[in-house]
Amino acid sequence: MEKKKFKMPHSYVIIFMLLILVSIMTYLIPANEYDREKTEAGNTTVIVESYHPVEGEPVPVWKIPNFVMQGLSKQADIIFPLLVIAGSLEVILSTGMFHAYCGMMARRCKGKEKLFIPAILLIFAVIGITQSTNKFIGFAPLGVMLAATLGYDAIVGVAIVLLGVGIGFSTGILAPTTAVAQDIAELPAYSGMGLRIASFVLFYALTAAYIIRYGEKCKKDPTKSIVYGAEGVSNFDVSGTQVEIDKKHPLVLAVFLVSFGVLMYGCVNWGWGLVETAVCLFWMAFIGGLVYGYNPSKIASNFVKGAKNMTSAAMIVGLGATVALILSSAKVLDTVVYGLANMLSLFPNFLKPAVMLVMNVIVNGFVTSGTGQAAVVMPVMVPLADVAGVTRQTAVLAYKFGDGFCNYVLPHASALMGFLGATGISYDRWMKFMGKLFGLWMLLGSAILIFAYVIQYS
């Protein structure tokens, strides 16, 4: 009798298994807490000397659905904008404008496809310097479309968008969470930018080389693709790129480019978030549909189609938030941080920055909010860094790397699971691609942090 091959469970099943594990942990980890206060800049931070036991309440498994509903409610300002963004992009996609211009790009880039990956990755990496990855979940199908046009698979399409923005945000050049962590560490906002810029360049070069190597291997032999033969993966019909550019397509392209320009300007200069992004793209869809000749009903039907395709991914955002809610309710998160901080003393001083990176990765598994992680980790790390001769700026950099890069491997990270849900790529197949790259990221990050210790980065 032939043995059945192991099939990775659905993303929802993976997250629920994680929630059950977290529920069990609330019975095993003692409840302790730090008192908290607000800094002059308005950021919440813990008082290190205040660590004390509290009356905790473990979360039984049967209460998980209650916390799921709380998570969905808490993430409503992400979930609903994602549905609007996906619906808006579907209106533009339905015009065939992207198909036509992608086909033209494919013909003109014949023989130069290797330049495509680093170019698109760089665009999104620069965007990610000030923006978080969640805002770009709706762009995942566009990444797959661009990649397929040039003969690459869906993994490459997701990677150039997701990891591009991830590099920009995780290296923390101008990320809001960098300023929050520096405020807690009593450092000027966005100080020490030189090493963060150098880190950006190094991580970009490593990631681009990794994706190019994978993409070219799969292009030569499609059976080498991690998603080869996988069911449910978004496949862009390359034959659709034979669509000719008609007289209305330039108008739709102009609306798209202007909308994207307004969006980027608003994000950088006016602090726009996901809600404002959705509003901007809603207007893009409405105006783009009209200039292409759609009537309101046609625009609405395409909008609903796109929003429906994003429903599964949007729900995962709420499920991912449930982990932190359960741990907070049981009051065990501070216990984990305290235990990790005590372990730091076991290592020699020059290795402590690299160990801080690992510690932040572990903490991020419990709470994926960058601001929330800074509030509990930085006040603990700063005095430990001072004693070990590690500069506070180095501690901030360790926090940024740890807060950022593991979000592309965690099974409950909302951005990652949102991208995978939007493109139909299973978590196990993504990890076959991402696992090795994450290991390389950790090695590079550790090397940078040890270098920061040597030069006394400030």
PEURQUI-V676278 format. One record per run of one state. SS is the DSSP state (H for helix, E for strand, - for the rest). FROM is the first residue (numbers start at 1). TO is the last residue. Records with the same first field share a line. If there is no record, write none. Layout:
SS: FROM-TO ; FROM-TO
//
This chain:
-: 1-10 ; 29-31 ; 39-43 ; 54-60 ; 75-75 ; 95-96 ; 109-113 ; 128-132 ; 150-153 ; 171-175 ; 185-192 ; 221-221 ; 225-237 ; 243-248 ; 270-273 ; 293-295 ; 331-332 ; 347-348 ; 367-369 ; 389-391 ; 409-413 ; 424-426 ; 456-458
H: 11-28 ; 61-74 ; 76-94 ; 97-108 ; 114-127 ; 133-149 ; 154-170 ; 176-184 ; 193-220 ; 222-224 ; 238-242 ; 249-269 ; 274-292 ; 296-330 ; 333-346 ; 349-366 ; 370-388 ; 392-408 ; 414-423 ; 427-455
E: 32-38 ; 44-53
//
